[in-house]
Amino acid sequence: MTAELVRGQNHPLDRTRVEIRVAAGGPVVAGVTLGDEQGRLSGVEAVAHPGAPRRTGIEVPRQAAAEHRIAVDLDALSAAVHRVSVLLALPTGIGGLTAFGAAAAPSVTVTGLDGTGIARYTITGLGAESAVVAVELYRRQGTWKVRAVGQGYADGLPAMLRDQGLPQAAELAAEIEEAVGRGQARAVPAPAPLAAGRSERPGAGPAAPPAQDRPSPAPATAADGPAPSGTGTGSAAGPGPGPGSGAGAKAAAGAKAGDLPPARADGGPIDYRHPRRRSTPAPAAPAPSAARPAGTPPSAAGPTAPDGSPLPVAGDAAGWSMDERLYNQVWGMFEDLARSVAAYRSAADFAESRLEQELDRALADPRHRLGTAGEDARATARDKHATLVTQARAALDRDLAQLMAESEVVEPALPPAFARWDNPVWQGYHVPAERPMALRLGDLHLPEVLDLRIPMLVRLPLERGLWIDSGPDSYAHGGPGPERDIGRRELPGALTDGPPDESELRRLAMESAVAIAARLLAIHPAGDFAVQVIDPAGAAAPALAPLVESGALPAFPLPGAQGVTAVLEELTRRVELVQMAVRHRAADALPADLDTAEQLLIVHDFPHGFDDRALTRLRYLADEGPAVGVHLMLVADRAQSREYGPVLDPLWRSLLRITPVPDAHLADPWVGHAWTYEPPLAPKGSQVVRQVLGRLAAARKAS
């Protein structure tokens, strides 16, 4: 099984002939340096690069590419070589990336010659860096190990080589760039940005600005009001990175009351489609010879509906893998729905404002307040209003029909990490070999279309903890009555006769926590993720039963202050040791009894059972834990912590608030929507969670 490394962690090599596979979000230059015990280079002959791809025991590719394979024979290396460092750098002058932070995180996998995975490291946290030391193979007491390094350099290849003690760093970097330039025709560039919208909508105009041109929004919660950037008791609604402002967002937000609806400068309608989605427009009544070559069947250009418009296709978005394409497609559906509903609401507001203005004008003249003239003016104003609203609703219905059709295609194609518990993909579940890129945390929808659910996807590893609000107020902020009732009836295990009471909310909150924990366990390789629980009152035992029975949780948590202290001390020790190991690049010095698997800490009925010392440790874990693989999930009623005053406010703001029942609390600062969130519970009476945990337990025993 391939070991998934974090920065600073090492892993033993059981063979000396290996292959290092690199996958990046665009063309990169791959090289290898051969250093001594301190990692210093003896000279330019200790660097394998595109201009000199072969050194004793090393062979690297000759050109820039998005994927590389590097051959390493450790037995053939000189006895003076103790460190084999794998370097990645962004080339200049081939129209590629200028910083690693502008694309998906690169990953490096060390495999055997037969392709068997040994260790994998995804280099996260890069920003303006244009060169990085990805991993290093190092000799320690006669054996070889691989260490995840991830050291980036904003000043590029010269700075990286100079840092390894090479005096001729600038000259060698220039030689490497020249060699890459000579092989530019063979370089493999990243896919070009794709046109907006897979299927053209009637009257569509130019695409909105690309997603990367829009800054991420400040998360907010409808109930609590806006929060500063990077904090908030809720989250900007969306399946992935939140949409931002920019021209496209301003257009989508629509006109204020009394203004004209948004329009392009040339008078055409605004195009509210996602800018990164594929476009397969049907030609508008072309000549037969222009539509396709003679003898080519219509289906050769792709499946089309009876009206000639292209049918939706799962994975129809940019990406290097099917999971990434589906992730981007879900994100595109979210943006399309947000834009379409924003345009409809803007048009409806404009129609209402115009009606009020025309009625005011009709009633301003006392002579028109009575008689047929006044009635005619009022009737005309109401007819205009109805016509505008009908036109806006027709445009919305057209877009919603397309999104509904797309959802029906995409939902069955989602992998387990993105799929609902009732998706058949779980029936054929197998323990994955590597961690996915994202996790489905629930569903989002808007009141204009109750049947269209957009998966709420969050990237992995989790950068924020979760707070499942078990207080009575978690239901008080729900959406309009009819929408809320429909969501509640469809929610497994929820009540159908009015709002759930406090005890029912607490039960549903803990069931939601277990469902999320089970999903996190299921989508990670066996042994790479673990769950710990603090339950001072022992009230969560029924909900925790599936985790305990499967062995995912070794035993029910200890009650009282003793259980709180034991778990917090263990996780605090883990965070401190891993931090020191990463800081000093001494991951091999970690104690043998330290569990390096990622940890999820579920705290039930917080802050019951917590004293001041325990609260301090919990805040430390919330702040420092995510960076070293320790994640926090609170199941709590915030009102119960009022006695602590403002001391816990930073903790609440650092967490993503979700609810155990459908609730319209996720604020979207981009277009002003309040999205209704639905938790990811399994269908009522279903055994799918227990079955998945059972298969995971069997795989864990077999490994």
ABEGO torsion letter per residue (X at the ends): XBBBBBBGBBBBBABABBBBBBBBABBBBBBBBBBBAAGBBAEAAABBBAABABBBGBBBBABBBABBBBBBBAAABBAABABBBBBBBBBBGAGBBABAAABBBBBBBBBBAAGBBABBBBBBGBBABABBBABBBBBBGGBBBBBBAGBBBAAEAAAAAAAAGBAAAAAAAAAAAAAAAAAAAABBBBBBBBBBEABBBBGBBBBBBBAAABBBBBBBBAAAEBBBBGBEABBBBEABBBBBBEAAAAAAAEBBBGBBBBBBAAGBBBBABBAABBBBBBBBGBBAAAABBBGBBAAAAEBBBAAGBBBBBBGBBBEABAAAAAAAAAAAAAAAAAAAAAAAAAAAAAAAAAAAAAAAAAAABAAAABEAAAAAAAAAAAAAAAAAAAAAAAAAAAAAAAAAAAAAAAAAABBAAABBAABAAAAABBBBABBBABBBAEBBBBAABAABBBBBBBBOBBABBBBBBABAAAAAABBBAAAAAAAAAABBGBBABEBBBAAAAAAAAAAAAAAAAAAAAAABBBGABBBBBBBAAGAAAAAAAAAAAAGABABBBBBEAAAAAAAAAAAAAAAAAAAAAAAAGAAAABBAABBABBBBBBBBGOABGBBAAAAAAAAAAAAAAAAAGBBBBBBBBAAAAAAAEAAAAAAAAABBBBBABBBBABBBAAAGBBBBBBBBBBBBGBAAAAAAAAAAAAAAAAX
